[in-house]
Amino acid sequence: MKKTNGADGIHRKPAGGDRELTLTLNTEETAALEGWRLANNIGSPDEAARELLRLGLLSEISKVYGLVSAIRHSVDDEDDFAYQAPPTSN
């Protein structure tokens, strides 16, 4: 496993099951990340990138959940209007 260089200069492996990811940002993306980091009082660009990734993933999960819920409600509504045979009298 690749060792990382901490702020104190000591080489360490990523903790536990963590994986290291190298991300290259253009100037606009870097400025946006830095602006968001400062506006949200986040300590480092790495922390800001992780939080934005987490929020983006939660947003996508939420969209899928909303779609599934809409389909479920649509199916439930169709059941309300499904043909029901009249009661039989014996």
JOTANOR-V680974 format. One record per pair of residues at least 6 apart in sequence whose C-alpha atoms are under 7 Angstrom apart, sorted by the first residue. I is the first residue (numbers start at 1). GAP is how many residues later the second one is. D is the distance in whole Angstrom. If there is no record, write none. Layout:
{{I & GAP & D} {I & GAP & D}}
//
This chain:
{{2 & 11 & 7} {3 & 8 & 6} {3 & 9 & 5} {3 & 10 & 5} {4 & 7 & 5} {4 & 8 & 5} {4 & 9 & 6} {4 & 10 & 7} {5 & 6 & 5} {5 & 7 & 6} {6 & 6 & 7} {14 & 6 & 7} {34 & 11 & 7} {37 & 8 & 7} {37 & 11 & 5} {42 & 6 & 6}}
//
